[in-house]
C-alpha cells in the first residue's frame, strides 16, 4: 500500500446560493482544487452527496459534475452515507490511491438544500434516521438530537447554558472565515435567549440549512513531495457504524461508532489523543460536539460542556475545535460537510488559516457523523514537510 497525500483543496462560500446549481457548485470547488494541485484532471472523481435525488431531482450526480468540470471520460461515482458522505468519499479515495490502482483522485462534497421548503428539507433529512421506527412516527432529525440532549442533561446533571460555549466558539472562529455562512460572534446572553427549535435544542444549538461545495485532490505521497508546497500526508482513515435507531443502541449517550472510528484511526496513525493538535468536530448540534469529543477520547463522559466553558477547545486552548467555524458557524451542507472539515484541517496544517491559525499545528483529526451517530468516519492528517 502506498502513502497518500492531499495536493489540492477548493471550496465555495456556504449560504443560500439560489443562483448556483449543483453542477456549478461542484465544478467551482473542483476547479479550485485542481488549480491548487496543478493538475488538468484526475483519474477518478468521487462526489459526496445526500439529498440531490430528493431536493433537486438529480441522481447520477458524479458523472454530471465530471462532465460539467470538463473531465468527460474519467471514472466517477457518487458516495452516500447521510451527513457522513464527505468523510466516506474521502476514505474511498484514500483507499483507491493507496492501492496503486489510480494515481490522482478528486473528492467533491456538494449539497443544495435551500431551494426547497423547510417541510421538504426536514422530510429529506429524516431519511438519515430509521424510516420504519423513527421517521414514520414523525421524529425529525432535530427532534432525535433533542432527545439525546435532554437525556445528556438529565444523566450528567448538565444545565442547558453549559452547551453555549460550543456555539460561542464556533461563531467566533467563523468571523475570520470568508467562506462561512455566519460571520458574526455571539455571547452567552444571546445563546441563552435564542428561540427553541425542539426543546432543549435552540437556534444556536443547531447548524443551518445551506448550500455549498468543497473539494480535495489526493495523490501518492511521492508526488506531493515533488511539489513546491507543504506536504499533507493522510496518516489514518477509518470508519465504523452503529444502529440507525436510537432505541436499538446500548447507550444513546455513547457514540460507539465515534469511539470505534477514532480508536482505529489512532491505531493506524500510531498516535494517542494527546498527540492531536486540533480536531474538526461534527458539531451539527451542540450535544454532538460533546459526544464526539467524549467518544474520541478528549473528555470523560458528561464533562465536555464544562471543558468547553473553561476554554479548552478555543483556538488557544488545549484542543482547538471548529477552527474555521464548524458546522454551526461555517455551515452544514450535509453531503459536503466532511470535505469542508478536511479543507479546514488542511488549511491549518499548511499554516494558511490567518487569524484562526493554530500555532504549530502538525497533526489533526476530523470526525464526520452520519445520522445520529450511525456512521462515523475519522481521518488523521499531518504536515509531513
JOFEN-V67061 format. One record per pair of residues at least 6 apart in sequence whose ideal C-beta (glycine too) atoms are under 6 Angstrom apart, sorted by the first residue. I is the first residue (numbers start at 1). J is the second residue. Records with the same first field share a line. If there is no record, write none. Layout:
I: J ; J
This chain:
1: 98
2: 98 ; 100 ; 220
3: 221
4: 94 ; 97 ; 98 ; 218 ; 234
5: 221 ; 224 ; 231 ; 232 ; 233
6: 216 ; 218 ; 232 ; 346
7: 37 ; 217 ; 219 ; 224
8: 33 ; 36 ; 37 ; 217
9: 33 ; 36 ; 216 ; 343 ; 346
10: 29 ; 32 ; 33 ; 215
11: 29 ; 179 ; 214 ; 343
12: 25 ; 28 ; 29 ; 212 ; 213
13: 179
14: 181 ; 210 ; 212 ; 331
15: 181 ; 210
16: 114
17: 211
22: 52 ; 56 ; 110 ; 112
23: 64 ; 65 ; 68
25: 110 ; 213
26: 65 ; 108 ; 110 ; 213
27: 68 ; 69
29: 108 ; 213 ; 214 ; 215
30: 69 ; 106 ; 108 ; 215
33: 215 ; 217
37: 217
41: 71
42: 104 ; 105 ; 106
43: 102 ; 103 ; 104
44: 75 ; 102 ; 105
45: 62 ; 66 ; 74 ; 76 ; 106
46: 77 ; 79 ; 89 ; 92 ; 93 ; 107
47: 61 ; 62 ; 65 ; 78 ; 108
48: 79 ; 85 ; 86 ; 89 ; 109 ; 335
49: 61 ; 78 ; 110 ; 335
50: 80 ; 82 ; 85 ; 334 ; 335
51: 124
52: 58 ; 61
53: 59
54: 124
55: 116 ; 124
56: 112
61: 78
62: 76 ; 77 ; 78
63: 76
66: 74 ; 76
79: 85 ; 88 ; 89 ; 92
81: 88 ; 370 ; 375
82: 128 ; 370 ; 371
83: 334 ; 370
84: 368 ; 369 ; 370 ; 375 ; 377
85: 335
86: 109 ; 336 ; 337 ; 338 ; 339 ; 368
87: 338 ; 368 ; 377
88: 377
89: 107
90: 107
91: 237 ; 239 ; 377
93: 105 ; 107 ; 218
94: 234 ; 237
96: 102 ; 105
97: 105 ; 218
104: 219
105: 218
106: 217
107: 216
108: 215
109: 214 ; 335 ; 336 ; 339
110: 213 ; 336
111: 333 ; 334 ; 335 ; 336
112: 211
113: 121 ; 209 ; 211
114: 211
121: 209
122: 140
125: 141
126: 135 ; 140 ; 141
128: 371
129: 135 ; 144 ; 244 ; 371
130: 244 ; 245
133: 245
134: 245
142: 197 ; 198 ; 201
143: 198
144: 372
145: 285
146: 198 ; 201
148: 252 ; 287
149: 200 ; 201 ; 287
150: 200
152: 253 ; 287
156: 302
158: 305
160: 200
161: 192
162: 305 ; 309
163: 286 ; 305
164: 188 ; 191
165: 308 ; 309
166: 286 ; 289 ; 308
167: 191 ; 204 ; 328
168: 186
169: 314
170: 322 ; 325 ; 326 ; 328 ; 329
171: 185 ; 186 ; 329
172: 185
173: 322 ; 323 ; 324 ; 325 ; 356
174: 180 ; 182 ; 183 ; 325 ; 329 ; 330
175: 183 ; 185
176: 355 ; 356
177: 324 ; 325 ; 330
180: 325 ; 329 ; 330
181: 208 ; 210 ; 331
182: 329
191: 204
194: 202 ; 203 ; 204
195: 203
196: 202
197: 206
205: 285 ; 286
206: 285
207: 284 ; 327 ; 328 ; 332
208: 331
210: 331 ; 333
211: 333
212: 333 ; 336
213: 336
214: 336 ; 339 ; 340 ; 343
216: 342
221: 233
224: 231
225: 231
230: 350 ; 383
231: 384 ; 385
232: 346 ; 349 ; 381
233: 382 ; 384
234: 381
235: 269 ; 380 ; 382
236: 265 ; 268 ; 269 ; 380
237: 379
238: 261 ; 264 ; 265 ; 378
239: 261 ; 377
240: 257 ; 260 ; 261 ; 376
241: 257 ; 375
242: 256 ; 257 ; 373 ; 374
243: 249
244: 371 ; 374
246: 252
255: 291 ; 295 ; 373
257: 373 ; 376
258: 292 ; 295 ; 376
259: 295
261: 376 ; 378
262: 296 ; 378
265: 378 ; 380
269: 380
273: 297 ; 298
275: 363
276: 363 ; 365
277: 361 ; 362 ; 363 ; 364
278: 320 ; 323 ; 348 ; 358 ; 361 ; 364
279: 319 ; 321 ; 365
280: 341 ; 344 ; 345 ; 366
281: 289 ; 292 ; 321
282: 288 ; 292 ; 367 ; 368 ; 369
283: 289 ; 322 ; 326 ; 327 ; 328
284: 327 ; 332
290: 304 ; 305
292: 367
293: 299 ; 304
294: 301 ; 304
298: 319
299: 307
311: 317
312: 318
313: 319 ; 321
315: 356
320: 358
323: 348 ; 356
324: 330 ; 344
338: 368
341: 366
342: 366
345: 364 ; 366 ; 381
347: 353
348: 358 ; 361
349: 361 ; 383
362: 383
363: 382
364: 381
365: 380
366: 379
367: 378
368: 377
369: 376
